[in-house]
């Protein structure tokens, strides 16, 4: 298990940064532009 520890910590850090980036994108983007593709699919 010891050999996997560095890789797991890197993976968890990468996943956390990715999640933060997605959250920031959704917060900064206008709601209309975020929902537009879903409106097109349902219509």
N, C-alpha and C positions, 0 to 999 in steps of 0.2 A: 504493500500500500504506500510505503514511503516514496517510491519512485513516481507515483501518480500525483502526489500532493502538488508539485509546482504546476503541472498541466491543469489540474482541477482549479487551482486558484486563478490561473490565467483565463480559463474558460468562464469562470464566474464573473471575473472583472469585465471581460468582453461582453458578456450577456447583460451585465448591469449598465455598461456604457451604451449599449444598443437600445435598451429599454428607455434610458434617460433621453437619448436622441429622438426616439419615436414620440415620447411624451411631449418633448419640447416642440416637435413639429406640429403635433395636434393642437397644442396650446396657441402657437403663433399663427397657424393657418386659420383663415375665416371659416366659420361653420358651413357656409354655403359651398365653398370649394371642396370641403371634406365630404359633404353629403351628396354633392352633384352626381358622382358615378352611381351611387345607390339609387338615386331618383331616376336616372336614365334606365337602370335595369328593371325597376318595378313598373315604369311607365311603358 
